[in-house]
């Protein structure tokens, strides 16, 4: 019994010791598990917290960045001229507009000057030029002028000794004497007929002979006139000296300049040209007008002429040719140009410009109203209390006027003066690209 109690006591003690150890181990493991779980949870929470902090920092940076732009936008929303970058509008007070001389106009169609450029050449005025050919052959006795000399109408240029002229003068004198003889015979027969002494037949014969003599003398005189003799020279033939009787004088038919000369003393000449005389105080400028541009020209239009020698003058289109040149497909356009100083020499090339105003269906504005911003052609238009640039498509631009083919319509308002100043304000304020668009 005593042993039984001892055994039971030992068993209980073992149980108590084993249970306590197990309990201690269990508690320790449990605490370790709990601690590991807490550490894992804490680590996870730390990671989540770090991610949240990082995300918050990113959000903060992004918000800070946006805040800076917003602050910048607020800071530069309007500069001293009231320029709004977002809208591309330059706001200006009435006083500022007046200060830069800004003018607002109404767009409308109008006339725009067109320029037609032509090429051409100065030519001799053929209506004031003469090719001199001796009207009778002979030997050149004397030459009185040289190339380039200025001569006057009727001036003797050369003298020619001509046997043929001698015969023509002799024939004239013979016919003159014969006329005098037949005249006297006729007058005598006339008297005798009235006295009933001469018959009617004798009178008629004398009359016929006299009339024939008049015809022959007239013919001989016309031959002398044809070769250049004047009435006074012909009337003076009966008293002419022997040494000049067969001498022919070649005279200038007009005042001008000797531009060609093919005659020398002592040479035998016939029917070839020996002089060319031209009046260079009036010349032709012959221009080539393309056939497709004929509808843009008409006689009487003023033409600005400039030569390769640097001379500039103005003339009037006096002739448009009746035919188109087969090869060049151009039409002659002629200007009769006064040339008193002789500076427009025949043969030099010239350029001609025909200025004509034609009605344009497009809007026409002053050239200064069009500005170029970053490679785009723009016009400033009113927008609220300011002005903004709009893109435009340009047509012709001539002498301070520019066609607007698109971007602005007739009746719309635009800045006609002061556009350059608006451009300067926009550029210097760092506005960047314009925001306007064509209509």
Secondary structure as UniProt FT lines:
FT   HELIX           2..76
FT   TURN            80..81
FT   STRAND          83..84
FT   TURN            85..88
FT   STRAND          89..91
FT   HELIX           94..99
FT   TURN            100..101
FT   STRAND          103..106
FT   STRAND          109..124
FT   HELIX           126..128
FT   STRAND          129..133
FT   STRAND          138..143
FT   TURN            147..148
FT   STRAND          150..151
FT   TURN            153..154
FT   STRAND          156..161
FT   HELIX           163..194
FT   TURN            195..196
FT   HELIX           200..226
FT   TURN            227..228
FT   HELIX           231..235
FT   HELIX           237..239
FT   HELIX           242..245
FT   STRAND          247..251
FT   STRAND          256..261
FT   TURN            265..266
FT   STRAND          268..269
FT   STRAND          273..278
FT   TURN            280..281
FT   STRAND          282..290
FT   HELIX           291..296
FT   TURN            299..300
FT   STRAND          302..307
FT   TURN            308..309
FT   STRAND          312..324
FT   TURN            326..328
FT   STRAND          330..338
FT   TURN            340..341
FT   TURN            346..347
FT   STRAND          349..366
FT   HELIX           367..369
FT   STRAND          371..373
FT   TURN            374..375
FT   STRAND          376..383
FT   TURN            384..385
FT   STRAND          386..391
FT   STRAND          393..398
FT   TURN            399..400
FT   STRAND          401..406
FT   TURN            410..411
FT   STRAND          413..417
FT   HELIX           419..428
FT   TURN            429..430
//
